[in-house]
Amino acid sequence: MNMFADFEMRVRAAVSTVLTDIGHAVPDLERVTVEPPRDPAHGDLASNAAMVLAKPMGLKPRDLAEKIAEKLGADEDIASVEIAGPGFINMRLAPAFWPRHLREMLNARLDYGRGAPTGRKINVEYVSANPTGPMHVGHCRGAVVGDALARLLAFSGEEVTKEYYVNDAGEQIGVLARSAFLRYREALGEKIGMIPEGLYPGDYLKPLGRSLADEFGDSLRDKPQAEWEPIVRDRAIEAMMDMIREDLKTLGIEHEVFFSERTLHDADGGKIANAIANLEEKGYVYRGALPPPKGKPQEDWEDREQTLLRSTAVGDDQDRPLVKSNGLYTYFAADVAYFRDKYERGFSEMIFVLGADHSGYVKRLEAVAKAISGGTAKATAILCQLVKLYRDGAPVKMSKRSGDFVTLAEVVEEVGRDPVRFMMLYRKSDAPLDFDFQKVTEQSKDNPVFYVQYAHARAHSIFRQARETGFDVSIGAPIEADLNLLRDEGETGLIAKLAEFPRVVQSAANAREPHRLAFYLYDLASAFHAQYNRGKDLPQLRFVNPSAPESSLARLALVDAVATVVRSGLDIIGAQAPEEMR
């Protein structure tokens, strides 16, 4: 159903025939591509075949292009082939191709653009915020990017698991427990005064304090810290994770796996020890000292002998400490054990959606993947830049709930789930993003999420109008129509834009860049709205024209295809496709 993949195969077949005819061996044709031309005036398809193949064979690109063009000219779906510049091949498709392809879209419905199962298992880990408080807007972008990427990969045919790594084993959990215990004492009636520096000050811990008081009365108050802290810690982690799950649900996000870091440390760090032993058997672990860090302090650095991972042997820029000189495992050692756990669960790729401040982790993650899997599995890091919040052009900094940051729930409550999800994808993830509360809720072309959702609502409005004028049609139901009546350049252009959807899905999935889908949906919506507006000036082009029932049925089929593709795209993004907008 991907017409670009289809014509790529046709071009490669033509190349093979040409090279065989002139006595050349046929090389690997993986670099031969077919894609939309940069300038639509140049045709419907463009191929680089001659440009990438001619030089290694000692041929002139334009001469090779002309021979390939001659072969392609015999294809009944190709109306004309032109050679541009030094040897680019531009193709214009036959008019009969477009209605036939539109019929295939309509028959496929919501499966149009869906990839065949690949059998690959991919783990997408995203959010993974410390369970010490509510989700804030800094987590929002990674949450949306990770979830949309997981949906995109699943739609393209991958077997995807969405995972959350619960950081429940570090010092921050001790701080959480002590902060919760302070609120517990407050709930018992003590005057706690100002929250001591180093503890979490947010009011979100007050309900936890009250629940501890309800459950334990004052029995914890006089216990030594060694006794009350494990109890409070477990209740606090549970309460924070419940809060985080609820925050994520406001964005329509549900993970399938919540992996506890503490399980890696159970049995005196059994899983960590096993992972290190496995790497030691492979020759990646040794005793040594690291040079002092350059520029800024490095986590876990010690000026003494430690147990190190020879990660420079697998692409890292320096070796990494696994066990400190005092015998304690480093944070990195837990990361190694965690990756090995994923690998043993059968994943061939582990995707980590991280904040931009974690860019230093990328090489070490890639190195760990190579060391553990021997190159059979890979780690992919997706970095997300900061989001800056604005209201009427002025920065938004404070939160009513937390006191020092804006919570994710507050953002969703004010503007809704769909604007948040769509706009978090309307820039590439590694580019900074400005989010203006006013702009994302205004009803105009300048608001991408409104413009795309309005395209779907407009399609349903057109069908309601059609039924009011006597047409027995519904979106999603088969329409008996002669699609060859769609001859206007705006109509065929709209079909061509729809035909890009499978390619956009696959290329976005391959590049791990879900923002490409948001861009595509905006372009598709623009093309649809433009054709609708042409009908205002040219009545003969209106989607519903009772005086021309046959043409109207064909155009309604086209509108149905637009609604279906917009709905599919919004579903991957995680936004609704409304049938009405008020």
N, C-alpha and C positions, 0 to 999 in steps of 0.2 A: 504493500500500500504506500510505501515511500517512493514517490515517483523519481526522486533524485537518485536513490539507490538503484532503481530499475534502469534509468538511463545511464548510470555509471557502468552497469553491467553491459549495456548495449555499446557504449563507447569502447570499453575494454575489449569486447568481442571484435569490433571494427579494427582496433589497433592490432590485435593478434592476427587478423586476416591480412592486414596491410604488411606487417613485418614479415610474415611467412611468405607472402607473394614476392617481396623484394629480397628474400634470402637471409633475413636477420633472425637470430634466435629471439624468442619472446621473453623479455625479462620479467621480473616481479612488477606487477602493475598497481601495487598498493598506493603509490603516490598519484595515480590518475584519479582525478575527482570531477564531479559534476555538481554545480551549485548555481544559485541564482546570479545573474550578472549584476555587477555593481550599478550599472545604469540600465533600467528596464527597457530603454529604447533599443538596447542591443539585442533583445530577444528574450526568450524564456529560460534558457539554460546556457551555461558556459562551462567549457572544459579546458583544463590545463595540459591535456594529454601530450600534445606535441612539445610544449615548453619543457616538460620534465623528462621526456624520453629522447629527444633528438640529439642533444649534445653528447651523451655517453656513447651514442652510436655513430658519431661523426656525421650526422645529418643536419640539414638546415631546418629549423623549427617550422618555418612557413611551408617548405616543400612537404614535410611530413604531415602537416595540418591539412594541406590540400588533398592528400591521398586519403586521410581519415575522413575528411568531409565528403569525399566522393562516395565512400562506403555508407556513411550515415544518410546520405541523400536518398538511398534506396529504402529507408525505413518509412513505412506509411504514416507513422505518427509524427514525423519530422517534416514540416513544410519547407524549410529552407535552412541552409547552413552557410555561415559567413566566417571568413578569417579576419581577425582583427589584430592590428599591430604586428608584432613579430611572429605571431603564431597561435593566438588564443582562438578557440573554436566556439562560436556563438550559434545557438540553435533556436529556431522559432518553431513551436509545435503546431501541428495541423489543427484547424478549428474543431474537427470531430473528436479530438482527444479530450477536450475539457468537459463536455457533457458526459462522456463515458466515465471519466475519473470522478465527476460529481456523483454519478450513480453509485460508484463504489463507496464513496464516503457515506452516502445515505444508507446503503445496505449495512455498512460496518457500524453505524451509529456511534456509541460511546467507546467502541473499541478501535475507532479510526486513530491511527498513530501509535497504538499499543504495540510494544515489541514482543516477539516470541520469547518464551522462557529460555534463559541462558544456562541455567543450572548453577550459576555462581552465587555463593553466599557472601553478602556484604553486610558488615556491621557499621552502623552510623551512630556514633556517640556524640551527643550534643547537650547543651546546657550545663549539666554536671556542676551546678553551683554548690558551694559549700552549704550544708544544711544548717545555717546559722541565722536565717531570717527570711523574709519574703523576697520573691523575685523582684529585681529592680530593672529599670529600662536598659541597663547595661547588659543584662542577660537576654533581652528581648530579641535582638537581631540574630544572635546565634541560635536561639530557639526556633525562630521562623526559618532561617536558612537551613538548619539541620533537618527540620521536619519536612520542608518543601523538597529538599534534596532526596530524602528517603522516599517520599511519595513519587518523585520523578523517576528515581531508579527502579522502583517497583513497577511503574507504568511502562518503563522501557524493557522490562523482562527480567530484572534481577530479583533474587530472593533476599529481602532486606529485613534486618532486625534493628529496631530503634532502641537505643540503650542510654541509660543515665548512670553515670559513675558517682556513687554517693561517697563523698570525701568525709567519712565518719571516723577517721583514725588519727587525725592530726591534733596539734595543740589547740587549733581553733575550736575543737569540740570541748576541750577542757574549759576554755573561756566561755563557751555557750552554757555549759553546766553551771559554772559559777554565776553567770548572769541570771540564769533561771532560778538558781537558789536564792539570789537576792530578791527577785520578784516573789518568790515563795514566802520569804520572810515578810515582805511588804503585805502580801495577802493575809498573813496572820495578824496584821495590825501594827507591825513595827514601822517606825519612821526611818526610811533608808537614806533620806537626803539626796544629794547629787550622786549620780551613778559614777563610781570610781573610774578613772581613766584606765583603758585597757579592757573594760567590759562592754557588752553591747547595750546601748542606751534605749533602743526603740521600744515604743509602747506595745509592739506586737508580742512581747514576752509576758505582758501582764496576764492574759488568759491562761498561759502555761503555768504561771505562778499560782493562780486561783485553782487550777485543776490539781496541782500538786497538794495544795492545802486541803482540797476536798477529799483527795484520795488518802492522804497520810496524816491529816490533822497536823499537830505540832510535833509528831514523833521524829521527824527528820532534823528538827532545829538543833537539838543538843547532841546529835551524833557527830563523831569525828568526820572530817572531810573524806577520809579514805572509805568510810561506810556510805555516806549519803551521795557522794559524787557519782558512783556507777549507776545508782538508781535514777538520779536526776538526769544524768547524761542520756540514758536510754529513753526516758520519757521525752526529753527535749528533742532528740533526733527524730523520734516518731512524730512529735507534734510539728516540727519544722518540715519534715517530708510531706506530711498531710497538707500543710500550708502551700508548699511548693507545687504539689500535684494539683491543688485547687487553682493556683495561679496559672499553671500551664493549661488547665482545662478552659480557662477563659479565652485562650488562644486556639482552642481546638487541638491541643497537643496531648497525646497519651503515649508514653513509652511502653514498650513490651517487656523490657528488662530493667530492673533497678539493681545494679551490682554494688555490693557493699565492700568498700576498701578494707574494712575490718576483717573480712573473711580471708584476706591475704595474710593477715598477721596472726590468725588463729593457730593454735598448736605451735606456739613460739615461732611464728613466721614460717610455717611449713611450706606454704606455696612459694614464698619468696626464696627460701633455701633451695627448694627443688629447681626453681628456674635458674638460680645461680649455678647450681651443680650441673645442670644441663648445658649451660654455656661454657662452663669450665671444661667439660668433656670435649667440647668443640674447639677449645683453645682460645676462647675469647676472654678468659678471666685470669688476672695475675695480681701479684702484690707489687705496689710501687707508690711513688709520690708524684703528685701533680705539680706543675709549675704554678706560681702565683697567678691569679687572674689579672688580665689587662684592663685597665680603665675603671672597672667597678667590681664590687665584691661578688663572688660566685657562691651560689648555694652549695652547701656540703663541702666546700674546699677546706682542706687541712694541710698544714705544712709538716706532714709526717706520712709514714707508710700506711696505705689503705688497700682494701680489695677493690680493684678497678675493672671496668669493662673495657676491653680493647676495641672500643667503638670506632676508632680511626681506621681500623682494618675494613670497616663496612660503610665508609662514607662520611663519618662524623668528623668535625674539625678538631676534636680533642677527645681523649678517653674520659670516661665518666665514673665517679665513685659509686660503689654498690654497698660497701660496708665500711663504716667509720673505724678509726683506730680503737675506739672504745667498744667495738663489737656490735653497735646498733646499725640497723639497716637505714640507708638513705631513702629519701622520698623517691628517688629515681629507681631504686631497687623494687619498690612496689609497682612502679610503672612497667618495669620489665616483666614482673610476674603477671600483671594484668594482661599485657599483650599476649603472653604465652597462654593464658587461660582462654583468650579469644581464639587464638590459633588452634588450640586443642578442641574448641567447639566447632571447628570446620570452616571458619571464615577465610576467604581468600584475599579480602581487602578489609582493612579497618580504617574507617574515615573518622577523623577527629575534627569537630567544629570548635575552634578556639578563638579567644579574643586576640586582638592584634598584639597585645603585650606578651603573648606566649610564642612569638615568632622564633625565639631561641630554642623552642622545643622541637621544631620541625626536623632538623637534621638528626637529632638523637632518636626520635621516634622512627624515622626511616632506617637508621642504623640498627635499632633493636629488631625491626621487622626482618631485615636481611640476616642478622645473626641467628635469630630464633628459627626462622622458616627456611633458611638456606636459599632465599630468593623466591620461594614458591608463594609467599604472601607479601602484601605490601601495606604500608601505612601511608595514608593521604591526609594531609592537614589542610583544612579550610580556615583561613583567618578572617575574622570579622572586625572591621574598624568601628570606632565609637559612633554612637548616635547622639546628636545634639538636639534637644527639644526647644521649640520656640512656640510662643503664643502671640499672635499679632506682631511677629518680627522680633519680639523680646525673648531672651533666653529664660527657660524654666529650670529652676535649680532645686527647689525645696519640695518636700512631701509632707502632707498632713500626718501620714501614718508612721513614717520612719524617722522624720526629723532631719535627715541628712541626705536622702536620695529619693528619687521619684520611683514608685513601685510600678511594676508591670500592670498590676490590676487596676491602678488608677488611670493609666493610659488607656487601657481597653475600655474601662467604664466610661470614659469621657468621649471617645471617638468610635468605639465599636471594634470588633475583632477583624472585620474584613479590611478596613483601611490600614490597620496596623500590619497585618500579614502582607498585604499587597505592597505597601510602601517600603517595608523592610527589604523587599526584593527588587525595588525599582532603582537600585544602584548595585554595581558589582560589590560583593561582600568586602573586598579589601579596600574599598574607597569610602571616605567619610560620608555620613548621611545626615542631612538636616531634616527634622520632622517637625512640621508646623501644624499645631492642632487645628487652626482655622482652615488652612489650605486643604488638608486631607478630608475635610467634611463639606467643602463647598461643592455645589453642583455645577461643574463647568468642565470644559475640555482640558483645562489646566490641572484637573484632579484626575490622575490616571485611573484610580480604582473606580471612581464614579463613571468615567467614560466607558470603561470596559463593562461594568455591570449594567450600565444603561443600554449597551448594545444587546445584551441578552433580554432585558426587559422590553426593549423596542421590538425585538423579534416576536415576542409573545403578543405585544400590542398589535402588530401587523396581522397576526393570525386571528386575534379577536375581531379586528376590523373586517377581515376576510369572511369570517363566519357571519358577521352582522349583515354582510352584503350577499349572502347566499352560498358561499363556498363551504363545503363539508370537509374541513381540514383541521388537523391538530398537529402541533409540533411533536415529533416522535412517531407519528403514524405514517404509513406509506402513502405517497402521493403519486397518482398516475398522471404523469406529465411528459410532454415531449421536450426533453432538456436541450435539444438542438435549437430550440427557439431562443436560447440565451446567446445572442449574437453581439449585443452591445459591448464595447470595450470595457466599460465599467463592470459589467457582469462577468466577462471572462477574466478580467483582472481580479475580481473578488474570488473567483474559483481558484485562480493561481495562488492567491494569498492563502486560501484555505489549504491548498496542496502543500504548502511549506510546513504545515504543522508536524507531520511525522519527522521531517528532517530536523526541525527545531528541537523536538523532544529528544531525538537521538544525540544530536550534537551537544545539547545542554547536559544530557546525562553523561556523555563521554568526557566532557570538560569539567564535570562536577560544578556547573554554574546555573543554578535555577533562575537567576535573574534574567536569563535570555528568554525564558517563557513569558515573564511579565512584559518585557519589551515587545515581544511578538504579539501578545494579546492587545496591547495598545495600538499597534499598527493595524491589526485586523479590525478592531473596532473603528479606527479612523476610516478605513476603506469602506466599511459597511455604512457608517453614518454619511460619508460622502456620496455614496450611491443613492441613499435614501433622499438626501437633499437635492440631488439631480432631478429626482422625480417631482419635486416641487416646481421646478422651472420647466420640465419637460414631461407633461402628463403621460405620454406614451411609455415612459420608463418607470412609472409607479409600480410598486410591488403588487398592489391590488388595483385592478382596473376591470370593473364588471363588464365593460364593453369589449374586452379582449380576454375572455376566460382562459384560453389555452396558454397565452403568454403569462397570465397571472399565476396559473398553476405551476409553470416552470419556475417563475420567480419565487413563489412560495417555497418550492423545494430548495432553492438556493438559500432563502432565509432560514429554513430549517437546518441546513448544514452549518450556517454561521452560528446559530444558537447552540448546536451540538458541540462544535469545536470550542466555542467560548466557555461552555459549561465544563467540558473536559479540562481545559486549561485552568479555569478557576478552581476546579476540584483538586488538581495537582498542587496549586498554590495554597489551597486550604481555605479559600474564600467562597462565599455563597454566590449562586447565580440566580438573582431574584427575577420573578416574572412580572413584578410591578415595582415602580419606584415613585414615591410621592415626595 
